[in-house]
Amino acid sequence: MVVGKVIDTYGLGGELKVQPYLEASHWPSLKKVFLKRKGGDYVPFEVRSLRRHGGGEIILRFEGCESIAHAERFKGAKLFLPKEELPRKARGEYYYYELEGLEVFTEKGKFMGRVTGVVEQKPYDLLEVEGGKLYIPFVRRLVKRVKLREGKLIVDRLLEEL
């Protein structure tokens, strides 16, 4: 499960600036993550230190990463955790990977497409349907039910007109 992406180095001492995909409150409990670059293998790293940064990013340092030259190699890599190590969710919360692939239907049964991604945005996230042909705000008013076991997401009938 992807939990973040390395967006840049930070300082000269080997720290990395990470865009988190997990709630910030879950990060302090992480002790080990796997990094993966496109086309590469999953490489395990022990977390030496981490702290929050101004724009919502996380500043992270791995054991053995002591210089900017070493940290540069990780730019663009994604951070992963095995699913069994993900923090527990509260009722009504979903990980993005759970939503991707769900079939979207209106309350009246009209098929709208499949969720192909989630766009993080304030004040609410958007469900990307069919690669961007449609974006649905992930709010209770429009998303009526998430049926993970059935692979379905039920949205308000107002969206039938789209």
Z-matrix of the N, CA and C atoms (Angstrom, degrees):
N
C 1 1.451
C 2 1.521 1 108.71
N 3 1.319 2 117.46 1 127.13
C 4 1.466 3 121.78 2 178.74
C 5 1.523 4 108.69 3 -72.90
N 6 1.347 5 116.05 4 128.39
C 7 1.461 6 120.37 5 179.23
C 8 1.527 7 112.61 6 -116.51
N 9 1.328 8 117.20 7 -4.88
C 10 1.446 9 119.98 8 178.93
C 11 1.515 10 111.85 9 177.51
N 12 1.339 11 115.23 10 175.01
C 13 1.461 12 121.66 11 179.19
C 14 1.518 13 108.57 12 -139.26
N 15 1.337 14 115.94 13 134.58
C 16 1.460 15 121.40 14 176.46
C 17 1.518 16 107.35 15 -75.37
N 18 1.342 17 115.99 16 117.04
C 19 1.458 18 119.25 17 -178.18
C 20 1.518 19 112.84 18 -100.41
N 21 1.355 20 116.83 19 -18.98
C 22 1.471 21 118.84 20 179.78
C 23 1.517 22 109.49 21 -174.93
N 24 1.318 23 115.31 22 172.08
C 25 1.463 24 120.55 23 170.09
C 26 1.518 25 106.83 24 -84.99
N 27 1.334 26 115.53 25 168.02
C 28 1.462 27 119.57 26 178.84
C 29 1.526 28 107.61 27 -140.28
N 30 1.309 29 117.32 28 114.46
C 31 1.456 30 121.48 29 -179.45
C 32 1.521 31 111.40 30 73.17
N 33 1.329 32 114.93 31 -167.14
C 34 1.459 33 120.87 32 -175.94
C 35 1.519 34 113.25 33 -104.60
N 36 1.339 35 117.65 34 -5.40
C 37 1.458 36 120.96 35 -172.10
C 38 1.512 37 116.73 36 -95.04
N 39 1.326 38 118.81 37 13.68
C 40 1.451 39 120.03 38 176.32
C 41 1.514 40 115.26 39 95.46
N 42 1.326 41 117.70 40 11.74
C 43 1.464 42 119.86 41 178.54
C 44 1.529 43 110.37 42 -83.58
N 45 1.332 44 114.29 43 156.35
C 46 1.454 45 121.77 44 -179.18
C 47 1.519 46 110.56 45 -122.51
N 48 1.321 47 116.52 46 142.67
C 49 1.464 48 121.77 47 174.28
C 50 1.518 49 106.50 48 -96.03
N 51 1.330 50 116.26 49 123.15
C 52 1.457 51 122.54 50 -174.29
C 53 1.520 52 110.48 51 -118.59
N 54 1.330 53 115.47 52 133.87
C 55 1.463 54 121.19 53 170.87
C 56 1.524 55 106.19 54 -86.26
N 57 1.345 56 117.79 55 112.11
C 58 1.467 57 119.61 56 -176.17
C 59 1.521 58 112.50 57 -79.50
N 60 1.337 59 115.90 58 142.58
C 61 1.458 60 122.15 59 172.72
C 62 1.522 61 110.48 60 -108.23
N 63 1.314 62 116.56 61 -1.82
C 64 1.465 63 123.34 62 174.65
C 65 1.513 64 107.77 63 -106.87
N 66 1.314 65 117.30 64 154.43
C 67 1.460 66 120.76 65 174.13
C 68 1.528 67 109.18 66 -55.36
N 69 1.308 68 117.08 67 141.72
C 70 1.464 69 121.62 68 -177.68
C 71 1.521 70 112.33 69 -57.61
N 72 1.318 71 117.79 70 -30.92
C 73 1.466 72 120.87 71 -178.15
C 74 1.531 73 112.76 72 -66.47
N 75 1.338 74 118.28 73 -19.81
C 76 1.464 75 121.59 74 -179.50
C 77 1.529 76 113.17 75 -84.45
N 78 1.315 77 117.41 76 -20.66
C 79 1.458 78 120.68 77 -173.76
C 80 1.532 79 114.72 78 -64.55
N 81 1.318 80 120.74 79 -40.63
C 82 1.473 81 119.15 80 -177.69
C 83 1.530 82 114.56 81 -57.86
N 84 1.316 83 118.23 82 -24.11
C 85 1.465 84 120.50 83 -178.71
C 86 1.532 85 113.21 84 -83.67
N 87 1.330 86 117.84 85 -8.00
C 88 1.462 87 120.32 86 -178.31
C 89 1.527 88 110.99 87 -75.34
N 90 1.297 89 115.82 88 128.77
C 91 1.467 90 121.41 89 179.60
C 92 1.527 91 111.65 90 -112.52
N 93 1.329 92 116.09 91 -26.55
C 94 1.452 93 121.25 92 -177.44
C 95 1.523 94 108.98 93 -145.26
N 96 1.323 95 116.11 94 136.97
C 97 1.460 96 121.62 95 175.82
C 98 1.526 97 108.32 96 -133.89
N 99 1.320 98 115.17 97 166.37
C 100 1.459 99 121.26 98 175.75
C 101 1.519 100 107.59 99 -115.47
N 102 1.330 101 116.32 100 132.08
C 103 1.454 102 121.14 101 175.65
C 104 1.513 103 108.72 102 -102.30
N 105 1.318 104 115.30 103 144.08
C 106 1.459 105 120.42 104 178.39
C 107 1.508 106 108.70 105 -144.27
N 108 1.311 107 114.34 106 124.95
C 109 1.460 108 120.22 107 172.99
C 110 1.522 109 107.55 108 -94.23
N 111 1.301 110 117.41 109 157.07
C 112 1.464 111 121.62 110 -179.16
C 113 1.535 112 109.37 111 -53.23
N 114 1.324 113 115.64 112 125.29
C 115 1.450 114 121.21 113 179.03
C 116 1.521 115 114.68 114 79.17
N 117 1.333 116 117.35 115 -1.24
C 118 1.462 117 120.93 116 -177.70
C 119 1.516 118 112.61 117 -100.58
N 120 1.324 119 114.63 118 -177.14
C 121 1.457 120 121.45 119 178.63
C 122 1.527 121 110.48 120 -91.12
N 123 1.324 122 115.64 121 166.31
C 124 1.455 123 121.89 122 173.52
C 125 1.530 124 107.03 123 -80.18
N 126 1.330 125 116.48 124 122.65
C 127 1.459 126 121.24 125 -178.19
C 128 1.529 127 108.14 126 -116.06
N 129 1.357 128 117.80 127 122.73
C 130 1.466 129 119.76 128 -177.92
C 131 1.530 130 111.81 129 -77.98
N 132 1.346 131 115.31 130 144.12
C 133 1.460 132 121.95 131 176.37
C 134 1.520 133 109.42 132 -138.93
N 135 1.323 134 115.21 133 138.53
C 136 1.459 135 121.77 134 173.93
C 137 1.527 136 108.26 135 -84.44
N 138 1.322 137 117.08 136 132.93
C 139 1.460 138 121.65 137 178.90
C 140 1.526 139 108.31 138 -80.55
N 141 1.320 140 116.04 139 121.24
C 142 1.471 141 121.53 140 179.09
C 143 1.526 142 110.81 141 -89.23
N 144 1.312 143 116.04 142 -43.26
C 145 1.465 144 119.77 143 178.35
C 146 1.522 145 109.27 144 -157.90
N 147 1.326 146 115.18 145 156.91
C 148 1.456 147 120.24 146 173.05
C 149 1.513 148 109.03 147 -156.49
N 150 1.309 149 113.90 148 152.77
C 151 1.466 150 120.86 149 177.35
C 152 1.518 151 108.69 150 -154.83
N 153 1.311 152 115.15 151 157.66
C 154 1.465 153 120.57 152 177.84
C 155 1.521 154 108.87 153 -76.06
N 156 1.326 155 114.38 154 153.42
C 157 1.457 156 121.02 155 178.66
C 158 1.525 157 107.80 156 -126.56
N 159 1.316 158 117.18 157 159.32
C 160 1.458 159 125.16 158 -173.01
C 161 1.511 160 118.78 159 -38.91
N 162 1.324 161 119.22 160 -53.64
C 163 1.457 162 121.24 161 -173.08
C 164 1.511 163 114.50 162 -88.22
N 165 1.338 164 117.83 163 19.29
C 166 1.451 165 120.66 164 -179.03
C 167 1.517 166 113.41 165 95.40
N 168 1.345 167 116.33 166 -3.77
C 169 1.457 168 119.57 167 178.64
C 170 1.527 169 110.12 168 -76.70
N 171 1.325 170 114.25 169 168.42
C 172 1.456 171 123.00 170 175.85
C 173 1.528 172 107.31 171 -115.00
N 174 1.316 173 117.31 172 134.55
C 175 1.464 174 121.80 173 172.67
C 176 1.520 175 106.18 174 -99.14
N 177 1.321 176 115.77 175 122.08
C 178 1.455 177 122.49 176 -169.45
C 179 1.528 178 109.99 177 -127.00
N 180 1.327 179 116.32 178 142.22
C 181 1.465 180 121.27 179 173.71
C 182 1.517 181 108.24 180 -130.64
N 183 1.326 182 115.58 181 135.82
C 184 1.461 183 121.92 182 177.87
C 185 1.524 184 109.69 183 -100.81
N 186 1.319 185 115.33 184 153.96
C 187 1.459 186 120.34 185 172.60
C 188 1.521 187 108.21 186 -58.89
N 189 1.325 188 116.38 187 133.18
C 190 1.459 189 121.31 188 176.46
C 191 1.514 190 114.87 189 85.68
N 192 1.310 191 117.82 190 -4.97
C 193 1.473 192 120.85 191 178.33
C 194 1.526 193 106.93 192 -100.70
N 195 1.332 194 115.99 193 97.79
C 196 1.470 195 120.80 194 -170.81
C 197 1.519 196 114.83 195 -112.14
N 198 1.335 197 118.18 196 -4.41
C 199 1.463 198 118.52 197 -176.28
C 200 1.526 199 110.68 198 -140.75
N 201 1.320 200 114.36 199 161.43
C 202 1.456 201 119.61 200 177.67
C 203 1.532 202 110.29 201 -63.50
N 204 1.334 203 116.95 202 -34.56
C 205 1.469 204 120.64 203 179.40
C 206 1.532 205 110.62 204 -61.43
N 207 1.317 206 116.95 205 -40.17
C 208 1.457 207 120.85 206 178.46
C 209 1.535 208 110.45 207 -70.20
N 210 1.329 209 116.55 208 -42.02
C 211 1.465 210 121.70 209 -177.95
C 212 1.532 211 112.14 210 -66.89
N 213 1.331 212 117.41 211 -32.32
C 214 1.470 213 121.87 212 -178.95
C 215 1.524 214 112.15 213 -54.41
N 216 1.325 215 117.12 214 -33.19
C 217 1.474 216 121.34 215 -177.00
C 218 1.522 217 112.65 216 -64.29
N 219 1.324 218 117.20 217 -18.47
C 220 1.464 219 120.68 218 -174.35
C 221 1.523 220 113.77 219 -97.24
N 222 1.332 221 117.84 220 -5.06
C 223 1.466 222 119.81 221 -179.78
C 224 1.524 223 110.14 222 -57.45
N 225 1.319 224 116.04 223 130.37
C 226 1.454 225 122.08 224 179.33
C 227 1.519 226 114.32 225 89.50
N 228 1.333 227 116.93 226 -10.63
C 229 1.469 228 120.08 227 -179.78
C 230 1.528 229 109.90 228 -72.04
N 231 1.311 230 115.58 229 153.99
C 232 1.463 231 121.04 230 175.54
C 233 1.516 232 109.15 231 -103.35
N 234 1.326 233 115.75 232 148.18
C 235 1.461 234 122.63 233 178.51
C 236 1.522 235 108.50 234 -101.12
N 237 1.327 236 115.44 235 133.73
C 238 1.459 237 121.41 236 -177.05
C 239 1.515 238 110.95 237 -124.70
N 240 1.325 239 114.76 238 153.26
C 241 1.462 240 123.78 239 168.70
C 242 1.519 241 107.04 240 -130.41
N 243 1.330 242 117.81 241 145.95
C 244 1.470 243 118.25 242 170.93
C 245 1.530 244 108.86 243 -63.06
N 246 1.327 245 117.88 244 145.78
C 247 1.469 246 121.74 245 -177.30
C 248 1.524 247 112.38 246 -54.11
N 249 1.342 248 116.80 247 -36.51
C 250 1.468 249 119.44 248 -177.85
C 251 1.528 250 112.59 249 -69.95
N 252 1.323 251 118.66 250 -12.90
C 253 1.458 252 121.53 251 178.82
C 254 1.524 253 112.84 252 -100.35
N 255 1.316 254 117.50 253 0.73
C 256 1.458 255 120.06 254 178.73
C 257 1.524 256 110.16 255 -68.71
N 258 1.316 257 117.37 256 145.53
C 259 1.468 258 119.87 257 176.96
C 260 1.522 259 111.03 258 -61.92
N 261 1.329 260 115.98 259 149.96
C 262 1.469 261 120.23 260 176.82
C 263 1.517 262 110.04 261 -64.21
N 264 1.321 263 114.09 262 148.62
C 265 1.453 264 120.45 263 179.26
C 266 1.519 265 109.31 264 -100.49
N 267 1.302 266 114.79 265 151.88
C 268 1.463 267 119.89 266 172.30
C 269 1.529 268 107.60 267 -78.65
N 270 1.295 269 116.33 268 162.11
C 271 1.465 270 120.60 269 177.83
C 272 1.526 271 109.26 270 -59.44
N 273 1.311 272 115.91 271 134.93
C 274 1.463 273 120.50 272 -179.82
C 275 1.519 274 114.02 273 84.43
N 276 1.332 275 118.86 274 -0.37
C 277 1.459 276 122.40 275 175.90
C 278 1.523 277 109.04 276 -98.74
N 279 1.325 278 115.37 277 150.02
C 280 1.454 279 120.86 278 -179.18
C 281 1.523 280 109.22 279 -138.95
N 282 1.313 281 115.53 280 145.81
C 283 1.455 282 120.05 281 169.25
C 284 1.527 283 106.61 282 -81.68
N 285 1.321 284 115.82 283 147.35
C 286 1.457 285 119.84 284 -178.24
C 287 1.528 286 111.94 285 -56.65
N 288 1.323 287 116.89 286 -39.66
C 289 1.469 288 118.91 287 -178.21
C 290 1.534 289 111.30 288 -61.16
N 291 1.340 290 117.60 289 -25.31
C 292 1.466 291 120.49 290 178.81
C 293 1.526 292 111.28 291 -73.69
N 294 1.321 293 116.47 292 -29.63
C 295 1.466 294 120.75 293 -177.45
C 296 1.524 295 112.14 294 -83.16
N 297 1.337 296 116.13 295 -32.19
C 298 1.457 297 120.00 296 -178.92
C 299 1.526 298 110.19 297 -64.68
N 300 1.308 299 115.64 298 130.75
C 301 1.459 300 121.35 299 -179.57
C 302 1.521 301 114.16 300 96.96
N 303 1.338 302 117.54 301 -13.05
C 304 1.464 303 119.19 302 178.80
C 305 1.530 304 110.05 303 -66.27
N 306 1.328 305 116.06 304 143.00
C 307 1.454 306 121.30 305 174.30
C 308 1.522 307 108.24 306 -82.99
N 309 1.328 308 116.41 307 134.45
C 310 1.461 309 121.81 308 -177.37
C 311 1.522 310 108.99 309 -101.50
N 312 1.329 311 115.43 310 125.03
C 313 1.463 312 122.68 311 177.39
C 314 1.523 313 108.72 312 -127.69
N 315 1.341 314 116.21 313 149.19
C 316 1.460 315 119.38 314 171.99
C 317 1.522 316 107.82 315 -80.46
N 318 1.315 317 116.22 316 170.48
C 319 1.467 318 120.92 317 178.86
C 320 1.531 319 111.53 318 -60.34
N 321 1.320 320 117.11 319 -26.44
C 322 1.460 321 121.05 320 179.18
C 323 1.531 322 112.39 321 -88.60
N 324 1.337 323 117.43 322 0.29
C 325 1.459 324 120.60 323 175.24
C 326 1.512 325 116.45 324 97.00
N 327 1.332 326 119.19 325 5.02
C 328 1.465 327 121.02 326 178.96
C 329 1.528 328 109.40 327 -74.02
N 330 1.326 329 116.94 328 127.54
C 331 1.462 330 122.54 329 178.87
C 332 1.530 331 109.20 330 -76.96
N 333 1.336 332 116.46 331 127.26
C 334 1.463 333 121.94 332 -177.71
C 335 1.532 334 112.46 333 -104.95
N 336 1.344 335 116.72 334 -18.00
C 337 1.464 336 120.51 335 -177.99
C 338 1.516 337 110.31 336 132.28
N 339 1.331 338 115.39 337 -168.97
C 340 1.471 339 121.74 338 179.15
C 341 1.522 340 109.79 339 -111.84
N 342 1.326 341 115.54 340 146.29
C 343 1.464 342 120.53 341 174.51
C 344 1.525 343 107.08 342 -71.65
N 345 1.333 344 116.27 343 122.06
C 346 1.465 345 120.82 344 -179.32
C 347 1.528 346 112.42 345 -108.79
N 348 1.323 347 116.52 346 -4.81
C 349 1.458 348 119.55 347 178.36
C 350 1.508 349 111.10 348 178.17
N 351 1.319 350 114.84 349 172.91
C 352 1.459 351 121.84 350 176.22
C 353 1.517 352 106.99 351 -129.55
N 354 1.323 353 116.02 352 128.66
C 355 1.462 354 121.60 353 179.80
C 356 1.515 355 107.81 354 -103.25
N 357 1.340 356 115.57 355 117.97
C 358 1.462 357 119.92 356 177.96
C 359 1.518 358 108.34 357 -76.59
N 360 1.315 359 115.23 358 126.22
C 361 1.448 360 120.69 359 -177.11
C 362 1.516 361 108.00 360 -156.09
N 363 1.295 362 117.55 361 151.49
C 364 1.452 363 120.43 362 176.49
C 365 1.510 364 108.29 363 -100.28
N 366 1.283 365 121.60 364 140.39
C 367 1.458 366 127.32 365 11.20
C 368 1.527 367 113.88 366 -90.03
N 369 1.340 368 119.34 367 -2.48
C 370 1.468 369 121.25 368 179.79
C 371 1.524 370 108.32 369 -148.35
N 372 1.322 371 115.42 370 158.29
C 373 1.455 372 121.31 371 177.89
C 374 1.529 373 109.82 372 -80.49
N 375 1.331 374 114.90 373 157.16
C 376 1.462 375 121.07 374 178.75
C 377 1.520 376 109.62 375 -114.75
N 378 1.313 377 116.50 376 135.98
C 379 1.456 378 121.63 377 172.82
C 380 1.520 379 107.49 378 -87.11
N 381 1.315 380 116.12 379 121.35
C 382 1.462 381 121.04 380 177.40
C 383 1.523 382 107.90 381 -87.08
N 384 1.322 383 116.57 382 125.65
C 385 1.465 384 121.49 383 -178.65
C 386 1.526 385 108.45 384 -113.39
N 387 1.338 386 114.73 385 131.43
C 388 1.468 387 122.16 386 177.61
C 389 1.527 388 112.28 387 52.96
N 390 1.323 389 116.05 388 49.07
C 391 1.462 390 120.63 389 173.99
C 392 1.511 391 115.38 390 67.37
N 393 1.315 392 117.55 391 22.98
C 394 1.457 393 120.91 392 176.13
C 395 1.516 394 114.80 393 107.18
N 396 1.329 395 117.61 394 5.44
C 397 1.466 396 119.29 395 176.70
C 398 1.518 397 111.23 396 -68.37
N 399 1.341 398 115.51 397 -22.53
C 400 1.452 399 121.61 398 -179.20
C 401 1.533 400 108.20 399 -151.52
N 402 1.321 401 116.54 400 140.39
C 403 1.465 402 122.19 401 174.10
C 404 1.513 403 107.96 402 -123.12
N 405 1.323 404 116.03 403 129.23
C 406 1.460 405 121.23 404 -178.55
C 407 1.523 406 108.58 405 -117.82
N 408 1.336 407 117.81 406 121.56
C 409 1.464 408 119.32 407 175.67
C 410 1.533 409 110.11 408 -59.81
N 411 1.323 410 115.89 409 131.75
C 412 1.464 411 120.91 410 -178.18
C 413 1.522 412 108.90 411 -86.11
N 414 1.347 413 114.26 412 75.19
C 415 1.460 414 123.02 413 -179.69
C 416 1.525 415 108.33 414 -130.48
N 417 1.326 416 116.48 415 153.03
C 418 1.473 417 121.21 416 -176.83
C 419 1.517 418 113.46 417 -58.13
N 420 1.303 419 116.66 418 -33.56
C 421 1.471 420 120.23 419 -178.02
C 422 1.522 421 111.22 420 -60.18
N 423 1.346 422 116.68 421 -34.93
C 424 1.465 423 120.32 422 -176.74
C 425 1.528 424 113.44 423 -104.39
N 426 1.321 425 117.94 424 -36.08
C 427 1.464 426 121.24 425 179.32
C 428 1.517 427 107.27 426 -97.29
N 429 1.310 428 115.71 427 106.24
C 430 1.462 429 121.18 428 -173.53
C 431 1.520 430 113.17 429 -81.76
N 432 1.341 431 116.98 430 -43.46
C 433 1.470 432 120.23 431 -178.13
C 434 1.526 433 109.71 432 -148.55
N 435 1.333 434 114.48 433 143.71
C 436 1.458 435 121.41 434 171.88
C 437 1.522 436 105.83 435 -114.44
N 438 1.323 437 115.83 436 118.62
C 439 1.467 438 121.39 437 -178.49
C 440 1.529 439 108.24 438 -114.04
N 441 1.337 440 115.40 439 83.73
C 442 1.461 441 119.59 440 -175.51
C 443 1.518 442 112.50 441 -60.64
N 444 1.321 443 117.18 442 -43.84
C 445 1.470 444 120.27 443 -177.47
C 446 1.526 445 112.47 444 -62.56
N 447 1.329 446 115.52 445 -32.87
C 448 1.463 447 120.21 446 -179.35
C 449 1.524 448 112.19 447 -90.99
N 450 1.332 449 116.28 448 -9.03
C 451 1.467 450 119.92 449 -179.46
C 452 1.516 451 113.16 450 72.30
N 453 1.351 452 116.02 451 31.11
C 454 1.465 453 120.55 452 -176.01
C 455 1.520 454 112.12 453 -127.93
N 456 1.316 455 113.00 454 153.89
C 457 1.458 456 121.81 455 173.88
C 458 1.528 457 105.41 456 -132.21
N 459 1.322 458 116.75 457 124.79
C 460 1.468 459 121.60 458 -176.99
C 461 1.526 460 108.68 459 -103.78
N 462 1.343 461 115.63 460 126.23
C 463 1.465 462 120.60 461 -178.75
C 464 1.522 463 110.29 462 -115.45
N 465 1.307 464 115.22 463 163.81
C 466 1.458 465 122.59 464 -178.78
C 467 1.536 466 111.17 465 -59.19
N 468 1.310 467 115.81 466 144.47
C 469 1.460 468 121.06 467 -178.11
C 470 1.532 469 112.32 468 -64.10
N 471 1.328 470 118.14 469 -17.99
C 472 1.471 471 121.30 470 176.59
C 473 1.539 472 111.09 471 -58.08
N 474 1.321 473 116.56 472 -27.53
C 475 1.455 474 120.14 473 -177.82
C 476 1.525 475 113.88 474 -78.07
N 477 1.337 476 117.41 475 -5.40
C 478 1.465 477 120.26 476 178.12
C 479 1.513 478 112.31 477 -62.25
N 480 1.314 479 116.77 478 -27.00
C 481 1.455 480 121.14 479 -176.62
C 482 1.532 481 112.44 480 -75.97
N 483 1.322 482 117.46 481 -9.30
C 484 1.466 483 119.91 482 -178.82
C 485 1.506 484 112.68 483 -79.60
